[in-house]
């Protein structure tokens, strides 16, 4: 019997109780690293005249970003299990079978780039050929529809891929192909559930905006641990939900 979004979030709040200090520290350090990587990308690989170098450099930055983000997911999975967590665990993927983490990140980045490319090209087209598109409504509608379809496909892929990194962390014996197959199978019939869980945090995120985003230091760990609890339920780690009398 599957738990509701509210039940999973209640479990997450319980796991975070008394551990918000380390959770906030993890969020701060992780996003400082991600901001630093982003700045490096802007400074070193921002159209300096060598398009291929810029593309390759930004792609490497995106891979490093995903690997650090995966380390953050590991930390919050550990918190949900009651394990001790240190800041250095953010670099989990760099010392635990980094080849698999890199290949998973590479596959994810390539697929997302392919899915987002049409939207990027279309956005550019609207900027460069706005006068022509204003007179050709049919073409403009086709471009908008294509962009929407690509957005939907990218969201579906992200949801389908969401458990792969957790599986990589828990099953070092699996190959990358087995990890992806297991992750996709695990998310079969559960993508809408996970999507609903994520959008259920929109209210808290909007409220955080009123605190100059300081509230996100509490909301982001809440989201991360809830996602970890969702994974633990899917893999059968959590005890079965008691039936309602």
C-alpha positions as CSV (number, residue, x, y, z in Angstrom):
1,X,0.0,0.0,0.0
2,X,1.6,3.2,-1.2
3,X,2.1,6.2,1.1
4,X,0.6,9.5,0.2
5,X,2.7,12.6,-0.4
6,X,1.7,13.9,3.1
7,X,2.8,10.7,4.8
8,X,6.2,10.7,3.0
9,X,6.7,14.3,4.0
10,X,5.8,13.5,7.6
11,X,8.4,10.8,7.7
12,X,10.9,13.3,6.2
13,X,10.2,15.8,8.9
14,X,10.8,13.1,11.5
15,X,14.1,12.1,10.1
16,X,15.2,15.8,9.9
17,X,14.3,16.4,13.5
18,X,17.4,17.4,15.4
19,X,19.5,17.2,12.3
20,X,18.7,20.5,10.6
21,X,22.1,22.0,11.5
22,X,24.1,19.6,9.4
23,X,21.3,19.7,6.7
24,X,21.6,23.5,6.4
25,X,25.4,23.3,6.3
26,X,25.3,20.7,3.5
27,X,22.9,22.9,1.5
28,X,25.1,26.0,2.0
29,X,28.4,24.3,1.1
30,X,26.9,22.5,-1.9
31,X,25.3,25.6,-3.4
32,X,28.5,27.6,-2.8
33,X,30.4,24.9,-4.8
34,X,27.7,24.9,-7.5
35,X,27.9,28.7,-7.7
36,X,31.6,28.6,-8.0
37,X,31.4,26.0,-10.8
38,X,28.8,28.3,-12.5
39,X,31.1,31.3,-12.2
40,X,34.1,29.3,-13.6
41,X,31.9,28.4,-16.6
42,X,30.9,32.0,-17.2
43,X,34.5,33.3,-16.9
44,X,36.3,30.6,-18.8
45,X,33.8,29.2,-21.2
46,X,31.5,32.0,-22.2
47,X,31.9,32.5,-26.0
48,X,35.6,33.5,-25.9
49,X,35.9,32.9,-29.7
50,X,36.5,29.1,-29.4
51,X,33.0,27.6,-29.7
52,X,34.1,24.0,-29.3
53,X,36.2,24.8,-26.3
54,X,33.3,26.7,-24.8
55,X,30.9,23.8,-25.4
56,X,33.3,21.2,-24.0
57,X,34.1,23.3,-21.0
58,X,30.5,24.1,-20.1
59,X,29.7,20.4,-20.6
60,X,32.4,19.4,-18.1
61,X,31.1,22.0,-15.7
62,X,27.6,20.5,-16.0
63,X,29.0,17.0,-15.3
64,X,30.8,18.2,-12.2
65,X,27.6,20.0,-11.1
66,X,25.6,16.8,-11.4
67,X,28.2,14.8,-9.5
68,X,28.2,17.2,-6.6
69,X,24.4,17.3,-6.6
70,X,24.4,13.5,-6.4
71,X,26.7,13.7,-3.4
72,X,24.1,16.0,-1.8
73,X,21.4,13.4,-2.5
74,X,23.6,10.7,-0.9
75,X,23.9,12.9,2.3
76,X,20.2,13.3,2.6
77,X,19.6,9.6,1.9
78,X,22.1,8.9,4.8
79,X,20.2,11.4,7.0
80,X,16.9,9.5,6.3
81,X,18.6,6.3,7.4
82,X,19.9,7.8,10.6
83,X,23.6,7.6,9.5
84,X,26.3,10.1,10.5
85,X,27.0,12.6,7.7
86,X,29.9,14.9,7.2
87,X,30.4,17.8,4.8
88,X,33.1,15.8,2.9
89,X,30.3,13.3,2.0
90,X,29.3,15.9,-0.7
91,X,32.2,14.4,-2.7
92,X,30.9,10.9,-2.3
93,X,30.7,10.3,-6.0
94,X,34.3,11.3,-6.6
95,X,35.6,8.5,-4.4
96,X,32.9,5.8,-4.8
97,X,33.1,4.3,-8.2
98,X,33.5,7.7,-9.9
99,X,33.5,6.1,-13.3
100,X,29.9,5.0,-12.9
101,X,28.8,8.3,-11.5
102,X,30.5,10.1,-14.4
103,X,28.9,7.8,-17.0
104,X,25.4,8.3,-15.4
105,X,26.0,12.0,-15.4
106,X,27.2,11.9,-19.0
107,X,24.1,10.0,-20.1
108,X,21.8,12.3,-18.2
109,X,23.5,15.4,-19.6
110,X,23.5,14.2,-23.2
111,X,19.8,13.2,-23.1
112,X,18.8,16.5,-21.4
113,X,20.8,18.5,-23.9
114,X,19.1,16.8,-26.8
115,X,15.7,17.3,-25.3
116,X,16.4,21.0,-24.5
117,X,18.1,21.8,-27.8
118,X,14.9,22.4,-29.8
119,X,13.6,24.8,-27.1
120,X,16.9,26.7,-27.1
121,X,16.8,27.0,-30.9
122,X,13.2,28.0,-30.9
123,X,13.8,30.7,-28.2
124,X,16.6,32.1,-30.3
125,X,14.4,32.0,-33.4
126,X,11.7,34.1,-31.7
127,X,14.3,36.7,-30.9
128,X,15.9,36.8,-34.3
129,X,12.9,36.4,-36.5
130,X,10.1,37.9,-34.4
131,X,8.8,40.1,-37.2
132,X,8.5,37.2,-39.6
133,X,6.8,35.0,-36.9
134,X,4.4,37.7,-36.1
135,X,3.1,37.5,-39.6
136,X,3.2,33.7,-39.7
137,X,1.0,32.6,-36.8
138,X,0.9,28.9,-38.0
139,X,4.7,28.6,-37.9
140,X,4.8,30.3,-34.5
141,X,2.2,27.9,-33.1
142,X,4.2,24.9,-34.4
143,X,7.4,26.3,-32.7
144,X,5.6,26.9,-29.4
145,X,4.0,23.4,-29.5
146,X,7.4,21.8,-30.3
147,X,8.9,23.7,-27.3
148,X,6.1,22.5,-25.0
149,X,6.5,18.9,-26.2
150,X,10.2,19.0,-25.6
151,X,9.6,20.4,-22.1
152,X,7.2,17.6,-21.3
153,X,9.6,15.0,-22.6
154,X,12.4,16.4,-20.5
155,X,10.3,16.4,-17.3
156,X,9.3,12.8,-18.0
157,X,12.9,11.8,-18.5
158,X,14.0,13.5,-15.3
159,X,11.3,11.7,-13.4
160,X,12.2,8.3,-15.0
161,X,15.9,8.9,-14.2
162,X,15.3,10.2,-10.6
163,X,16.0,7.0,-8.8
164,X,19.1,5.9,-10.8
165,X,21.6,7.8,-8.6
166,X,20.2,6.3,-5.4
167,X,20.5,2.8,-7.0
168,X,24.1,3.6,-7.9
169,X,24.8,4.5,-4.3
170,X,23.1,1.4,-2.9
171,X,24.2,-1.2,-5.5
172,X,27.9,-1.0,-6.4
173,X,27.7,-4.5,-8.0
174,X,25.4,-3.2,-10.7
175,X,26.6,-2.0,-14.1
176,X,25.5,1.4,-15.4
177,X,23.0,-0.4,-17.8
178,X,21.5,-2.4,-14.9
179,X,21.2,0.8,-12.8
180,X,19.3,2.6,-15.5
181,X,17.1,-0.4,-16.2
182,X,16.3,-0.8,-12.5
183,X,15.7,2.9,-12.1
184,X,13.3,3.1,-15.0
185,X,11.5,0.0,-13.9
186,X,11.2,1.4,-10.3
187,X,9.6,4.6,-11.6
188,X,7.1,2.8,-13.9
189,X,3.8,3.9,-12.6
190,X,5.4,6.2,-10.0
191,X,6.4,9.2,-12.1
192,X,3.2,11.1,-11.5
193,X,3.5,10.4,-7.7
194,X,7.0,11.9,-7.6
195,X,5.9,14.9,-9.8
196,X,3.1,15.6,-7.4
197,X,5.5,15.4,-4.4
198,X,7.7,18.0,-6.0
199,X,4.9,20.4,-6.9
200,X,3.5,20.1,-3.4
201,X,6.5,22.1,-2.2
202,X,5.7,25.1,-4.4
203,X,3.8,26.8,-1.6
204,X,6.7,26.6,0.8
205,X,9.1,27.7,-1.9
206,X,7.0,30.8,-2.6
207,X,6.8,31.6,1.1
208,X,10.6,31.3,1.2
209,X,10.7,34.1,-1.3
210,X,9.2,36.4,1.3
211,X,12.2,35.8,3.6
212,X,14.7,36.7,0.8
213,X,15.1,33.0,0.1
214,X,16.5,32.3,3.6
215,X,13.7,29.9,4.2
216,X,15.0,27.7,1.4
217,X,17.7,26.6,3.8
218,X,15.0,24.7,5.6
219,X,12.8,23.8,2.6
220,X,15.5,22.3,0.4
221,X,16.6,19.7,3.0
222,X,12.9,18.9,3.5
223,X,12.5,18.3,-0.3
224,X,15.7,16.2,-0.5
225,X,14.9,13.9,2.4
226,X,11.3,13.5,1.1
227,X,12.8,12.3,-2.2
228,X,15.1,9.9,-0.3
229,X,12.1,8.5,1.7
230,X,10.2,8.1,-1.6
231,X,13.1,6.0,-2.9
232,X,13.3,3.9,0.3
233,X,9.6,3.1,-0.1
234,X,10.0,2.1,-3.7
235,X,12.9,-0.3,-2.9
236,X,11.0,-1.9,-0.1
237,X,13.2,-0.5,2.7
238,X,10.4,1.1,4.6
239,X,8.0,-1.1,6.6
240,X,4.7,-1.7,4.9
241,X,2.1,0.9,5.5
242,X,-0.5,-0.2,8.0
243,X,-3.9,-0.6,6.5
244,X,-6.6,1.8,7.7
245,X,-9.0,0.0,10.0
